[in-house]
Amino acid sequence: MIKQIKNLVPNNPKPMLMHGDLWEGNILFKDYKFVSFIDPGSFYGHNEMELAYLRWFNPVFVDNDFLSKYNEYIPINKNYLSYEPVYQLYYALCNVVLWDNSYTFEVKNLLDKINI
């Protein structure tokens, strides 16, 4: 996969400051309205990595409307969904190392999606 990485993800995306641990548990809502983000692990990277991480957890609110609204503020590449599993693989591997081996199942699923 590393040998093919240039064919799998965009070249030279503009780095942005990201939350770094953006999943549903780190987003506060009140009466179904966004209030705040908590527990950041900020770093600079491609914004779509953060979007991939959020979508990996598959929260109900991250639907096509969410992606459309997100794209109004921070552009999403038209081919994003085709390489999203590559970015999700990074987080799955981190979870294997940080939490437990049960995430190896996710790693395999993502590798199957990437089709390598």
Secondary structure, 3 states (H helix, E strand, C coil): CHHHHHHHCCCCCCEEEECCCCCHHHEEEECCEEEEECCCCCEEEEHHHHHHHHHHCCCCCCCHHHHHHHHHHCCCCCCHHHHHHHHHHHHHHHHHHHCCHHHHHHHHHHHHHHCC
